[in-house]
Amino acid sequence: MNPNLPYPALRLRPKEDRRLRAGHPWIYSNEVDTRATPLTAIAPGSVCRVEDAGGAALGLAHVNPHTLLCGRMLSRDADERVDTAFYRRRLEQALTLRRSLFARPFYRLVHGEGDLLPGLVIDRYDDYLVIQPGSLGMEQDLALLQEALLTVLHPTGILIKGSGPARSLEGLAERVEVLHGHIPEILEVEENDCRFHFSPRTGQKTGWFYDHRANRARLRPLARGRRVLDLFSYLGAFAIPLAQAGATAVTAVDASASALALLQDNAALNQIGTPIRTVQGDAFDIIRSLRDHGESFDLIILDPPAFIKSRKDLHEGSIAYRRINDLAMRLLSPGGLLFTASCSHHLSREMLLQQIAFGAQRGDFQILGEGGQDMDHPIHPAVPESAYLKGFLLRRSSPGETGDSPDSTD
């Protein structure tokens, strides 16, 4: 290491700097010139000065020498210092954006690469913050992040929710613990004129999913007078505002009995007049059972968890998306609407459309619109993976419109 430079060098092989110069923030281990800068000599999780093959500085990155994705660019300024002030500046930029978009302090404050903080997710619930460090570098910088967050936001409590496949790939153990202050067992979030209780410790991800906020708002005017089926409903983020908007009946399906119990609590919290029927179990099995009992719905929400968590799951996961969309379409009444989504970043928009088209062969369907993640989940222009959420609103034509008859069951 050059004693005049604050960080060790990470030298790239010839021509391996092109993607970084085009704006992409990731470095793979096979792009590193390990003769010039052995990865084994770099302390895992440390900040490195990234250089091209000629030694010209490209910026600073968190480096984990034990992973294929070994580097994540933090700054294009190699003279910058990654300290509390650095994180404070990044957080202030993120906060300024959110305050310009949302009137109330309920949003994703930091969305990884989209906010130039790769490997970091922070969700804000008023005075409480839930952090998901997804890289070894961010894990090791938690003390700097905490100090910056206390300066910028003065939160009552900060919870670390360290879970998920990204941490496993980084060699990090799961952890759920309070970093600062205190965190109640149940927090409240406000969204689309509704209030929801959730568990930040035991709930999925950080406890809530802000990414569908705009899609939920868009569907509300379409709910009046319709029978709604909300598959993979979790805590009722779709079901409750749709019931509030005038749905005549709502059925919520989820594998988690505790999530459905909290959904009913949330329905009471919002004084929902429309009864919400909850059904606990596997969505694939329940759809078949509903169809066997002759049930149909005028508005179906299909928002499954990621069926494709890694590239090796692409084939089987694609089949799962095809099957679940096909089954849901069989439950859709003539003139009914289906909002179907995928949060698998390995499944492209075009691939999702292919799976939808398979089920759409059973009748005449129209795509009325598309939806993606809300604006507190900014997309990095050079990282297609950051545009992970895809959604389509479909309508099934009535028999009188096309001269066809409804499809028969298998």
Buried (B, 14 or more C-beta within 10 A) or exposed (E): EEEEEBBBBBBBBEEBBEBBEEEBBBBEBEBBBBEBBEBEEBEBBBBBBBBBBEEEBBBBBBBBBBBEBBBBBBBBEBEBEBEBBBBBBBBBEBBEBBEEEBEEBBBBBBBBBBBBBBBBBBBBBBEBBBBBBBBBBBBBBBEBBBBBBBBBBEBBBBBBBBBBEBBEBBEBEEEBEEBBBEBEEBBBBBBBEBEBBBBBBEBBBBBBBBBBBBBBBBBBEBBEEBBBBBBBBBBBBBBBBBBBBBBEBBBBBBBBEEBBEBBBBBBEBBEBEBEBEBBBEEBBEBBBEBBEEEBBBBBBBBBBEBBBBEEEBBEEBBEBBBBBBBBBBBBBBBBBBBBBBBBBBBBBBEBBBEBBEBBBEBBBBEEEEEBBBBBBBBBBEBBEEBBBBBBBBBBBBBEEEEEBEBEEEE
